[in-house]
Amino acid sequence: MAKKKFKFNPKYRWLVICLCMLAALIVLFVLFGVRLFSQTELEPERRLEAPDYPVVVGSITLEQKPENIIALDDTVVQSLLQLKLEDCIIGVGDDTQATSGMKATNHLGSSHNPDYNAILSFSDALLITTESIPSGEMAQLSAKNIQVLVLTAADEGGDGYYTTLLKLWGNYPDELEETTSSTESSLSQAQPAA
């Protein structure tokens, strides 16, 4: 039996060309699709680790991770909540709504008008404010081991105070990974102590 030779029918030429192009597009989609989706995951070298203490932030040095926070500014509180630090918040400003999960919901004045008597009822805390504190009150706060971090407008940037606070705690909730590209440029605000 003689082998029959295959003869290509020219009327199917466009069909073959279209199928080849479709196969090439599928291969390109698979190759670039895998690469595109793999780039949406956070690369390990960009993930922030918990800082090595002591950490210098502004004019203060934090010897250890703050576990009791008094935040007198609502923007600071919102940044702390984004970082899942509600269990560290022991006091907030008068204009801040209490949020479930906060360690305590004491209203302690505002950045412009802090209630120093109420704040001094605490000890071993970090007071975060956006206004400077007079030297007399600073001495009283220091005596109660309350460190004061004054965040300025330069610290706020486009992402609130999130970047500075992120550097302090090193928390990195999975749902916030996409914000790193917008905050990387501001990370120099807080530097580890040498």
C-alpha positions in Angstrom: 0.0 0.0 0.0 1.5 3.3 -1.0 1.6 6.1 1.4 -0.7 8.9 0.4 1.0 12.2 0.3 -0.6 15.1 2.2 -1.5 18.0 0.1 -2.4 21.3 1.7 -5.6 22.9 0.5 -4.9 26.6 -0.1 -8.5 27.6 0.8 -7.7 26.9 4.4 -4.6 29.0 4.5 -6.2 31.9 6.4 -7.7 29.5 9.0 -4.2 28.0 9.6 -2.7 31.5 9.9 -5.4 32.6 12.4 -4.9 29.4 14.5 -1.2 30.0 14.6 -1.6 33.6 15.7 -4.2 32.5 18.3 -1.7 30.0 19.7 1.0 32.6 19.8 -1.3 35.0 21.6 -2.2 32.3 24.2 1.5 31.6 24.8 2.3 35.3 25.2 -0.7 35.7 27.6 0.4 32.8 29.7 4.0 34.0 29.9 3.2 37.7 30.6 0.1 36.9 32.7 2.2 34.8 35.1 4.8 37.5 35.3 2.2 40.3 35.8 0.4 38.4 38.6 3.7 37.5 40.3 4.7 41.1 40.4 1.6 42.1 42.3 2.9 40.2 45.3 5.3 42.1 47.6 8.9 41.3 46.8 10.7 40.1 50.0 13.4 42.8 49.9 10.7 45.5 50.1 8.9 44.0 53.1 9.7 46.0 56.3 10.8 44.0 59.2 10.3 44.9 62.9 12.9 47.5 63.7 15.9 46.9 65.9 15.6 49.0 69.0 16.6 51.6 70.0 15.1 53.6 67.2 15.6 57.4 66.9 12.4 59.2 65.7 12.4 63.0 65.6 14.1 64.1 68.8 13.4 61.0 70.9 15.0 57.6 71.2 12.7 54.7 71.8 14.5 52.0 73.7 11.8 49.4 73.1 8.6 48.9 71.1 5.9 51.2 72.5 3.0 49.2 73.9 0.9 52.1 75.3 0.1 54.9 73.0 -1.7 58.2 73.5 -2.5 59.8 70.2 -4.1 63.2 70.3 -4.5 63.7 66.6 -7.2 61.9 64.6 -4.9 61.4 61.6 -2.4 59.7 63.8 -5.1 57.5 65.3 -6.3 56.5 61.8 -2.7 55.6 60.8 -2.3 53.5 64.0 -5.6 51.7 63.1 -4.3 51.0 59.6 -1.3 49.4 61.2 -3.5 47.2 63.3 -2.3 48.8 66.5 -5.6 49.5 68.2 -4.7 47.3 71.1 -1.8 49.7 72.0 -4.0 52.8 72.1 -4.8 53.9 75.6 -5.9 57.5 75.0 -7.1 59.6 72.1 -7.9 63.2 71.3 -11.4 64.6 72.0 -12.2 64.7 68.3 -11.5 61.0 67.8 -14.2 58.3 67.9 -13.5 55.3 70.0 -12.9 52.2 67.9 -13.5 48.6 69.1 -10.3 46.9 70.0 -8.6 49.9 71.6 -7.0 49.1 74.9 -8.8 52.1 76.4 -10.8 54.9 75.1 -9.8 57.8 77.3 -10.3 61.3 75.7 -7.3 63.4 76.7 -7.8 66.7 75.1 -6.3 67.6 71.7 -3.0 68.4 70.1 -3.8 72.1 70.5 -5.1 71.7 74.1 -3.9 68.5 75.8 -5.4 67.6 79.2 -2.1 67.2 81.0 -3.6 66.1 84.3 -5.4 63.2 82.6 -2.3 62.3 80.5 -0.2 62.3 83.7 -2.4 59.6 85.2 -0.6 57.2 82.8 3.0 56.1 82.9 5.3 54.2 80.5 3.6 55.5 77.4 4.3 57.2 74.1 2.4 60.4 73.6 2.0 61.3 69.9 0.9 64.8 69.1 1.2 67.3 66.3 1.9 70.3 68.5 5.0 71.0 70.6 4.7 70.6 74.4 5.8 73.4 76.8 9.0 72.5 78.7 7.3 72.5 82.1 4.8 69.8 81.0 7.6 67.9 79.2 9.4 67.6 82.5 6.3 66.2 84.2 5.7 63.8 81.4 9.3 62.6 81.4 9.0 62.0 85.2 6.2 59.6 84.5 8.2 57.9 81.7 5.9 59.3 79.0 7.9 59.9 75.9 6.6 62.6 73.5 6.8 62.3 69.7 5.8 65.5 67.9 4.9 64.8 64.3 5.2 67.8 62.1 3.6 68.6 58.7 6.8 67.3 57.1 6.1 63.9 58.7 2.6 63.9 57.4 3.3 63.8 53.6 0.7 62.3 51.3 0.1 59.3 53.4 -0.6 60.9 56.7 1.8 59.8 59.5 1.6 56.2 58.4 5.2 56.0 57.1 6.8 57.3 60.3 4.6 55.1 62.4 5.3 52.1 60.2 9.0 52.6 60.8 8.4 52.5 64.6 6.5 49.3 64.7 7.4 47.4 61.6 3.9 46.0 61.3 3.0 45.1 57.8 -0.6 43.9 57.4 -1.1 42.0 54.2 -3.9 44.2 52.9 -1.6 47.2 53.1 1.2 45.8 50.9 0.3 47.9 47.9 0.9 51.1 49.8 4.6 50.6 50.0 5.5 52.1 46.7 3.8 55.4 47.7 5.4 55.5 51.1 9.0 54.3 50.4 10.3 57.8 49.7 9.3 59.0 53.2 10.9 56.1 55.2 14.0 58.2 56.0 12.0 60.2 58.5 12.8 57.6 61.2 16.3 56.1 61.4 17.5 53.3 63.6 20.0 54.5 66.3 23.7 53.7 65.5 
